[in-house]
């Protein structure tokens, strides 16, 4: 959603002194301030809920008279591998001033920073009523939300707590989504982005949104099945840039670097794909562990705990070519990686053809890896090149382009360009629990 936002004009409120906003979000870029919902008259009056560049959740309303009422959490939210359930409650009818704003994350009410808190007066009206409201950006034209949103609710006239929209899983103890909550939406209430990228209101109010800027892309990644992406927090030299929900990566020359997936695994069989955007310099593979300080002089294939498929057709581990027959690759090629940690076997494909006459299903033609916890990894092979890749961990897209013709996938988990080997699945929370 990096430059995408939704818009709708609110009508007469059921009760402008009470509303509830609920959304499940997964962050991608964590370095910028990003708005979730906002109204701005041009600086004279505004109201917003956003995540600041330091990771705190920040709500503020500025009236046309210049008064500012706000609340800012003491906790920060910077995990790019998790979905957060954020609930904001506006209830200025509450006789307790400190309860007129409430912020919940994953069913936990968040402490408010006393240095920033300024409680609203009794019976103050929201500014959303009768105005055009934007989702996923500051209405002034900046602070776009970069990441994914799902199951976005607005309740007009009722202050619901987080348990109206989520519940604790009896088996895992994890806070999970209620896909069809029992709530009363009120005049301006809406329910959008339910199980997809539809902006058609599911509340029954027909309060539909429009995609007012950018492109709203669907994703398999959702609160009930979190898919791996590339990890911007594991970026020691900060020589990489990330986009498209951290599924697109570009490196700049000057450092030999690699970046890992947000999820790792020590058992099971997992598959992912990389579409190459550059003609040379890439190394694709797997590694045990995160990037460290000495990675500036050690590309992925130079490490004892890393195996890299170099664009020149070499498979390297611990600084040596391990042999085998592997094709060169370049811009436009799709490289598949299949890692079997039940048997410690590694396989690479190019455009759907398994290299080294391999077959992951029967484990023939495999590269042997040592046991451990592994991450998929992307890097470059020297300090004078820049590389770019679009990864597909199962979301079914390379960048913003859907796969051309989805291959078979017996696991039913994830969408890929080519057939997923029998017994393998996408690296996601569902895949980790198959």
N, C-alpha and C positions, 0 to 999 in steps of 0.2 A: 504493500500500500504506500510506498515511499512518496509518491506524488499524487495519490488518489484520495478523493474525499467525497462524501455524500452530503446531500443538502435537502432540507424540507422546511416549509413555513408552518409554524405552529398557529393554531386557531385559538378560540376562547377556551380557557382552562376549566376543568372540573373544579380545581382548587389550586390557585397559584401559590399557595402557602405550603403545599406538600407535594413532593415528587420523589421518585426512586429511579436511579439509573443503575443498570446492571449490565456488565459486559465481561466476556471471557477474552483475554488478550494474550498474545505471545509476542514478545518484543524481539526485534532484530537489531537495529541500530540503537545503541544505548548511550551515545555520546551527545545527542541533541535533545532539547526540550520538545515534547510532542504532545499535542492536544488530543483528547478523546472526544469531547463535545464542547462546543463553544458558540457564543453569540457576541458580536462586537458592533456597536453602532458607529464606530469610527473613533473610539477612544473615550467618548463622553460617558458611555455606559457599556459594561461588558460583564460576561459571566462565563466561566470555563472550568472544566476539570481536565487536568493535564499531568503528565509525568515530566518533571524537570530533568535537566541534564545531569544532575547529581543523583538521580534515581528516586527522589521522593515524589509522592503524589500530592498535588497542590490544587486546591479549589479556591476560587475567588469570585466575588461579585463587586463591581464598582457601579454605584448608582450615578445618575445624571447630576446629582448634587455633589459628587466627589467623595462620598463615603465608601470605604473599602472594607469588606468583610471577607475573612479568609481562614483557611485551615490547611496545615501542611504536616504530613506524617513525619515522625522521627525515623521510621524505618525506610530503607531504600530497597528498590526492586530492580535488579540488574541481571537476573537469570535468563539467558536467551534460550535455554533448553526446556523451559517450563511454560505452561499456560497459567496465568493468574486470573482469578475471579475477583473483579473489582465491583463493589457496590457503594454508591454514594447516595446518602439520604438527606434530603432537604425537608425540614419540618419546623417552620418558624412559629407553629402553634404551641410547641413544647414550652412548658413553664420553666424548664431548666435550660439556661442559656447555652451551656456546654453540650447539650444534646440536640441543638438545632441543626448542626452539621454532624454527620457520622460517616466514617469511611471504613469499609470492611475489605479485607483481602483474604480470600480462601476461608471465609467465615470467622475471621479474627478481627475484632474491632481494633483499629489502629490508634495508638497514642498520637496526640497532636502536639507539635512543637509549641510550647507556651510562648516562645519568643515571636512567633508569627501569628498566633491565634487572635482573631478578633471576631467574637460571636455577633451574629446579626440581631437586631431588635425583634421583639415579639411581633408576629404577623407580617413580616416583610415579604413582599411578593417576589417570585422568581422573574427574571427578565426574559426567560424563554417564551413566555406567553405572548402570542400575537406577532412573534418575530421569526425571521429565518435563522435556522440553527444548522450548524455544520457538524458532521461527524468526521473524525480522523484528521482534522487540521484546525489551526487557529483561523478564525473567520477573516482576519486581516490579510491572509494569503501566505502564511508561513506555518511553522511548527507542525508539519505533516506527521502523522503517525506512521512509523516504519515497522511493519510486522503484520500480524494476522489478528482478525477479530472474529468472534463467533457468538451467536445467541445474544444479541444486543436488545435489551428491553428498556423502555421508558414507561413509568407508571405515573399517571397524572391524577393526583388527589389522594394517594395513599402512601404511607411510609412503611415499606416492607423491609424486614431485615434480610440478611443474606440467605437464610434457610428457605426463603420462598423460591430461590432460583438454583439452589444446590443442596447436596446432602452428603453425609459421610458414608462411604462404601463399607458395608458390614464386614467384608472379608479383609480388605486391605487397610482400612482406616483412612483412606485418601478422600479428600473433598472432591466430589464429582458433580457433573452437570445434571440438572433436571431439564430434560428436553422439552417438556410441556408443563410448565408450572401453572398452578391454579391461582391466578391473580385477577384483579379487576383493573383494567388498563386506564379507564377514564378517557375524556375527550381527545387529548393529545397523545395518548399512549400508543406504543407500537412495539413490534417484535420482528426484527429483521436479522438477516444472515443466519437463518436456521438451517444447519446441515448443508451449507453451500454459500454461494455468493449472490443469492437473491435479495434484492432490496424491496421486494413486495412485502407489505406488512402482513404478518401472520396472526395478529391479535384479533382480527375481525373488524377493525376500525377503518381499514383501507387507507391508513396513513403511510402511504408508500414514499420512499425516498427516491431521489435521482442521483446517478453518478455524475457529479458536477465537474469532475476533473480526473484525469488519469484513467487507468484501466483496472477494474476490479477482477482479480484473478481467483479462480477457485483453487482449493488445496485439499489434499487428503488429510493433512495435518489438522488435528482438532483436539479439543479438551479430553476426549476419551481415547485418543490414539495419537501420541506425540511422536512425530518423525524426527530423525536426526537431521541436522543441517551442519554446515561448517561453523566453527566456533570462533567468533571474533575475540573472545576472552583469552583464547590460547593463541596468541599472536605476539610472540616475545618482542620482536623488533618493530612491531606495528608497521610492517612494510606491505601489508595487504589491505585492500579495500573490499567491502562486502556489500551486496545488494540483492534484491529479489528474495527477501526473507532469509538472507545469509546462504542462499543457494548459488549465487554467482560470486566468483572471487577473481580479483586482479592483483598481481604483485608488481611492484616497481623494482627496477634494477638497483643494485647497491648492496643487497644482502642475499645470501643463500638461505631460503626459508622454506618451511612447510607449515601447513595448517591442518588441524585434525577435526574430526566429527564431534558433535556435542555428546553423542552417546557412544559408549564403548561396550565390549562384551568379552567374556572369557570362555564361553561355550556356545554351541549352536552354529547355525549356518546362515550367513547373510550375504546379500547381493546389493550392489549399487552401480550407478552409471555416471560417467563424466563425458560431457561434450566439449571437445577442445575448440577454443576460439583463436588460438595462436598457432603459428606454423612450427615453432621450435621452442625448446627450453624446458618442457614439462617433465615432471616425474610424478607418477601416480602409484599409490600402493597402500600399505598398512604399516602401522608402527605401534610398539608397546610403549605407551606413555605420552606425555605432553611435550611440547616444545620447551627447550631449555636454553640457557645462556650460550652454550657453545654451538648452537645450531647455525650460527652465522658462517661457520667454516665446515659444516657437515650437512650435506644434502641428505635427503631421505634415504637413498641407497648407500650412503657412506656409513650409516649407523649399524651397529651390531643387532639392534632391536628393530630395524626397519627394512622393508623390502620394497623396492621401487622399480616400476616399469618406465624406463627412460624412453623419450620420443624417438631415439635412434634405434630402438629395438633391442635394448639391453635390459636384463633383469639383474639388479645389483643388490647386494647385501654385504654389509661390513666392508664397503669399498671395493668389492670384487664382483665381476660378472659371473653369475652362477651358471650360465650356459642355457641351452635350450634354443628353440626356434621361435622367435617373436618378431612380428612385423614392425616396421617403423610406423609412426602415426603423425598426423598434423591437423591443421584447421579443418573442422567439419566432421572429424572422426569421433565416434562414440566408443569409449573404453569402458568395458564392464569389469568389475572386480567381485569375485566370489571367494569368501573366506569361510572355511569349515574348521571351527575350533573344537569340534568333537573328535576330529582326526588330525588336526594341525596341518591342513592342506590349503594352498592358495592357488587361485586361477585368475587368468586375465583373458578378456576377449576384445576383439576389435570389430566393430560393426556387426556384432552378433556371431562372429566366428571365434571359437575358443582357440587360443594360441598354443603352440607346442603340442598340437594334436591331442589336446586335453578334453576331458569330459568330466565336469564336476559331479554329475549324477553318479558315475561309476568310480570317481576319484582317480582316473587314469591321467597321466601326463601332469601330475600335480607338482608344485613347488612345496617343499617341506619347511614349515616354520616351527619355532619353538613355542611351547605353551606359554600362556600369559593373557593379560587383558589388552585387547587391541582396539585401535581406532582406525577408521579409514583416513587417508591423508593425501593431500595435494601439495606439491612443491615445485621448485625450479632447480635446474642442474648447475647453474653458475651465477655469479654476481652481476653479470652484464646483460641479463635477459629480463624481460617482463612477460608474464604469462597471464592468460585469462581462461577460465573454465566455467561452464554451467553444470552444476551437479544435479542429479536426480536420485534422491534417497527413497523415492517411492511416491512423490507428489504428482508425478505424471507430466512435469514441465521441465524444459531446459530454458532457464530464464523466464520469459513470459510466453514462450511458445510451447504448446502442448505437444506431446510425443506424436509422431506422424501416424503410427499404427501400433497400438498397444500389443505387446507380446502376451503369451500365456503366463499365468501365475497361479499355480495350484494352491498356494497358501491363502489366496484371496486378500492379501495385505500389500497394498501398494500398486502403482501403475508404472510400467517400464516400457521402453522402446522395444526391447528384445525379450525373448522368452526367459523367464527366471528358471534356473536349473531346479529340477525336482528335489524337494527337501529343503530348499532355501527360501528365505523370505526377506522382506524389507527390514531395515534397522529402525525399529520404532518400539514404543512401549508395548504395543500389542504383539509385535514380532518377538520381543524379548520374553514374552510370557506364553508363546505358543508351545 
